[in-house]
Amino acid sequence: MQESASSLGPQVEKEVLSWPDFFLEVARGVLVAAGLLLLWVMESARNRFFRLLDRLKVRARPKSKASAFPPGPVPKLKQP
């Protein structure tokens, strides 16, 4: 019974971290959490800004009459 239970899954080996590696992993976790917190704060500020614009009834940019194409007739393409 013991042999069949141990052959079902892969053998797990523990890796013991040294103190410097441990502190590096903790620092990496703290930095990742700080980065996610910064993104969350920036998104909250953006949402509040757009809610304020909605309350003040600021309209979006009006459609401009600018064009990506220069004025004038379209040049004819040369056929090979």
C-alpha positions, -999 to 999 in steps of 0.1 A, spaced: 0 0 0 29 24 8 46 18 -25 15 25 -46 8 58 -28 44 71 -34 45 61 -70 14 81 -79 30 116 -78 64 130 -85 90 132 -58 92 167 -42 126 180 -31 129 210 -9 154 237 -17 168 254 13 173 291 8 203 309 22 197 341 42 206 365 13 184 345 -11 156 347 14 158 384 18 161 388 -20 128 369 -25 111 389 2 123 422 -14 111 410 -48 77 403 -33 75 437 -17 85 454 -49 60 436 -70 33 445 -44 44 481 -45 42 482 -83 7 467 -83 -3 493 -56 11 521 -77 -9 509 -108 -41 506 -86 -36 542 -73 -30 556 -108 -62 538 -121 -82 552 -91 -70 587 -98 -78 584 -135 -113 571 -127 -119 600 -103 -107 625 -129 -131 612 -155 -160 611 -130 -153 648 -122 -153 656 -160 -187 638 -162 -201 657 -133 -189 690 -148 -205 679 -181 -173 685 -200 -178 672 -235 -153 651 -254 -132 667 -281 -153 679 -310 -148 663 -343 -121 682 -361 -120 688 -398 -84 677 -400 -75 650 -425 -46 626 -428 -45 633 -465 -31 665 -481 -54 688 -500 -56 687 -538 -62 661 -564 -51 625 -559 -20 617 -580 -24 590 -605 -4 558 -601 19 548 -628 11 514 -643 41 492 -651 
